[in-house]
Amino acid sequence: MNSILVFIIWAALLQGFFLGLVYIFSKRNQSPANTFLGLFLIMIALEALNGILPFNKVGSYTIGEYFTLPDVILFIPLFFLQFVLEKLGTSHKYKSFLQVNYFLAFSITFLTLVNLYLFAFKSSSISQTFDSELVYWTHFGVKFYAFIITSYSFYLSWKETMRYKKLVQNEYSDYALLQINWLKNLIYLLIPVILLWGIALTFAVVTPYLEDLDLAIFGLVAIFLYYLSYQAYIQPNLFERLPESILKTSADASDDGCSVEQSTKIETLMTENEFFLKQDLSLHSFAQAINMSPRMISNCINQNLGQNFNEWVNRFRVNRAKDLLEKDETNRWSIEGIGTEAGFKSRSALYAAFKNEFGCSPGQFRNR
């Protein structure tokens, strides 16, 4: 049974490794986010060499001892976090945190060079040269710190993803930007890996480390890799980096309130001028067009209309698409064409918004 599991795990790891190379070197998919995604995938494969490698020596060099292979475990959460942050355009907020931990990660990896030096010139190793207790607890300390960083990176990834969703809801009209369930699922898939890893570290304090726990952890990692490989490959540029929220820089005490009359005026201006037909409409561009404060518009939509900006604009678009479908009795227009005419930026955005509003796809609505 273990041999089958090891085969499945290594198949996932090799797939992740080669996909990582694609994301780093492919010009078609080149972006900072995809580069860190590629590095993350490669680091997972390299870390597996330390955990579940099926042999113990390369020539006379023993690789089953501590720090005889590059310990890249600290790079894994850092590259994953930076992948998410680059996607969301917020990596600058955590620059110091990332720099400090990258320095620590490179320092730990450097110990392998020390071990190679001892092997080549002293016919020894780190485990043989230094006190075994010191080496063990140093290695354990690295694993424990990596666990803490992984947990914290998971939290930051979740936090920034939720922040991104709120930003889109309040300031952007492109419905496709809200379709980030794949990224949330990616983050949530880390929970069982982190929990099992924590259990393994707890056991390691009082008993010898159980190799079966490594297999279980990497089994969960394999599931994670298959999901990541599929999702990241089919939508490499799901959304682009977003600017900082304009609401953070447009605070004005006089704009905090919003009357029913102002809300009615905003709704009327949207209807009469059909601003919703602009695919890239944002709160900022809408505010400029009607010469009102973005914060006041946001407050009016949230407080008096009971929606966020994204919901509000896409309600106009869905209703326009519905009207076009009802008028197109001969099915002369394609669904995609109707979506474009209604202001949707993509076919997927039309389908998602239509299903959310009416509980069916545009095609099903047409067939009715």
N, C-alpha and C positions, 0 to 999 in steps of 0.2 A: 504494500500500500504506500509506504514511504517513497519507494522508487518512482511510483506513478506521480505522486505529489511533487517530488523533486523535478521530474521531467516537465510537468505543467508549469512549475515556477520558473525554471530556466527558459522555457519557451517564451513566457511572458517577459522575462528579463531581457532576452535577446531581441525580442520585438521592440521593447522599449528603448534598448540601446541603439538600434538602427534607426528608429523613428527620431531619436534624439539627434543623431547625425544629420538627418534630413532637415530638422528644424534649425540646426546651427548653420549648415552650409547651403541650403537651398535658397537661391535668390528670389524665387517666387513667393516663399513664405517668410522672407526675412523681416524681422522686427525685433526690438529689444525684448519684448515679452516672449516671443518664440525662441529666442536664443537662450533665455533662462529656462524655458520649458525643456529645451533640448539638454542643457546641462543638468537639470534636475533628473531627467530620465537616465542619463549616463551615470550619474552619481549613485543612483539606486542599484544599477547593475554592478558597479565597482564595489559597493558596500556588501553585496551578496558574496563576493569573493572572500570576505572576512568571515561570513556567517555559515554558508552552506557549500563551500567548495568541496567537491568529492575526493580530492587527493590532498596530501599533506606536505609534499616536497616538490621542488623544481630543481633537479640535479641534487646537489648536496645542500641546497638552501632550504631550510625548514620554514614553511609558511604558516604553520599551525600555532606559532607563538605570538605574543602580543607585539603590535607595531611592526611586524615583518612585512605587511602589506599596507599601502596607504589607507589610513583610516579617514574616510571621507564623510562620516556620518553627520558631522556638523554642517557640511555643505548642503545636504538634502533639504532640511527645512528652510534654509536661507534662500536657496534657488527657487523653491516652491513659493515662498512668500514674495520674493521679488517678481516672479512670473505674474502672480495675482496683482501686485501693486502696479506693475508696468501696464497690465491690461486696464487697470482702473485709473491710471495716471496719478498715483499718489505715492510713488516710491520716494520722492523728495522729503516726505514727512518723516521717514524712518532712516534717513541717510546715516546718522551717527550710529544707530543701533546696528545697521547692516555692516558698516565699516569695522566696528569693534569685533563683531562676531566673525567676519571674514578673516580678520587678522588671527583670531584664535584658531579658526579652522585650518588656515595655512600652517600655523605653528604646530598643530597636532600632526598634520600630514608630513611635516618636515622630519618627524621622528623616524619615519621609515628610511630616510636618507642616512640618519645616524646608524640605524641597524645595518644597512647595506655597507657602510664604512667599517663597522665592527666585523662584519662577516668577511669582507675583502682583505682587510689589513690586520685584523686581530684574531681571525678564525673563531669569532665569538658572536654574541648577539646581545640585545638589550636585556633579555630575560636572564642571560648568564652573567652579564657584567654588573647589573644592579640588583639590589635586594628584591627577592621575589614578591614579598608583601608590598613593597613600594610600587613595583611594576603593576601588580594586580589592582591595587586601589587607584593608581593613576588611570589605568584603563577603565575601571569601573566609574571613576569620576567623570571621565570624558563621556561615557555612555549616559550617565545620569544627567549631566549638563545638556547633552544633545536631546534628551527626553524633555527637559524643561523648555528648551528653545523650540522644540517641535510643538509642544502644547501651546506656547505663547504665539508661535507663528500661525497655528490653527485659529487661535482667537483673533489675531489681527486680520487674517484673511477673511474670516466671517464678518468681523466688524466693518471692514472697508467695503465688502460686497454689499452689506445692508446700507451703508452710507451712499454707495453708488446708486442703488435702487431708489433711495429716497430723493437723491439729486435729480435723477431722470424723471421721476414722477412729478416733481415740482417745477422743473425748468426746461424739459425737452418734450417734444411731441412725437418723436419717432417711437412707435410702439415696439419695434424690434429690439430697441435698446433694453427693454424690460425682460426680454426672454433670456435670462441668465440662470435658469434652473440647473443647467448642466454644470455651471461653475459651483453653485451651492451644493449640488450632489457630490461633486468632486471633493469639496471640503468636508462634507459629512462622512464620506467614505473613509476619512482619516480617523474618525472617532474609534472604531474597533481596533485599528492598528495601534493607536496611542494607548488605549486601555490595556490591551494585551502586553504591550511593551512595558507599561508600568508594573503589571503583575510579574513579568519576567524579572525586572530589576529588583522588585521586592523579594522574590525568592532567592535571587543571587546574593543577597546580603547574608542569608543564614544557611544556604545550601549551595553546592556546586551548580553552575549554570546549566539549565536543562536544554539540550540541543533540540528537543521536540518543540519547545516553545519558539525557537528560531524558525522552524519549519512552518509552524502555525502563523507566525507573524508575516513571513514572506509569502505564505499562501494568500493572506489578506492583501498584501502588497500586489500580488499577481492580479487579483480581482480589480484593484485600484488601477493598475497599469492598463489592463484591457479596456476599462471604461475610459480612462484618460486618452489612450491611443485613439480610440474610436471617435470620441467627441472632439478632441483637439484637431484631428485630421480632417473631419468633415466641415468644421467651421473654424479655420485658423485665424480669421479676422472677424470674429463675431461682433465685436464692437471696438471702436477706436478710443484712444485716450480722450478724456473730457477735460475741459478747463475747470478751474476752481469755481465754486458756486458764486454766481453774481450776487446772490442775496447776502453773502457775507460782507460784501464791499459796498452795498447800497443801503445800509441801515440809515433810516431817517425817522426820528420819533414822530414827525408829522404824518408819516405814511402808515403808521401801525394800524389805524382804524380803517374801516370800510363800511359805507352805508349801503342799504338795499338799492338806493338810486344809482350809486356808482357801479354796483354789480350788474344792474339792468343795462346800464350804458355800455359796460364792457361786453356783455352778451350780445347786445344789439350791434356793436361795431364788428364783432367777429362774424355775425350772421350776414350783415349787409355787405361787408368787404370781402367775405370768404377767405380770410387769412388762412384758414385750415387747409386750403388747397396747396399751400406751400409745404413741400415735403420736409424741408429742414427748419420749419418754424420752431423757434425757441421762445422762452419767456422774455429773454432780452430783446430779440428782434420784434416781437409783438408789442412790447412796451415802447420801443422806439417808434413803431408805426403809428400807434394811437396816442403818443406823447403822454404817457402816464408812467408812474414809478413801478418798477418790477415788483417791489415788495408789496405795494398796495394791491396790484393785480393778483398776486399770489394770495394775499389775505382775503380778497373778495371771493376768489374761486374756492378757497378752503372753507371759509366761514359761512358765506351766504349761499354758495352753490353746492356745497357738500361734496366737492371733488378735488382732486389735485389737477395740476395743469395738463398732464399727460392724458388722464381720463377725460377731462373736459374737451380738449381738442379732438381726441379720437371719437368722442360721441358724435360730433359734427360729421366726421369722415365716414363713420359707420352708417349714419342715417343717409348721407349722400350716396354711398354705395348701395344701400337698400333701395333708394329711389331709382337709381340707374338700373338695378336688376329688375325691378317691377316694370319699368318702362320698356326694357329690352325684351319684348315678347317673342321675338324671332331668334333670340340667342345670337345676335349679330356680333356682340362684343364678347371678348374673352374675359374671364374672371380677372386676369392680371391687368388687362386694359381698364376695366372698371375700377380696380384698386388704384391705378395711377391717376385716373380722372378724379377720384375722390380724395386724393392727397396722400395716399399711402406710399411709402418709399419702397416697399417690397411686397411680394406675394405672401410671404410668411407673416408679415405684419398685418396684412388685411385679414388673413385667416384667423390669426390669434385674437385680434380685436373683435371680429365678427362673432366668433364662437363665444367670447366673453360676454358680448352684449345680447346675443339672441340664442345662444346654446346650440348653434349649428354652424356648419361651414357655409360660405357663399354658394357653393354648388348645390348643397342640400336645400338651401333657401330657394334657389332658382327652380329646382325640381318640384318644389311644393306648389 
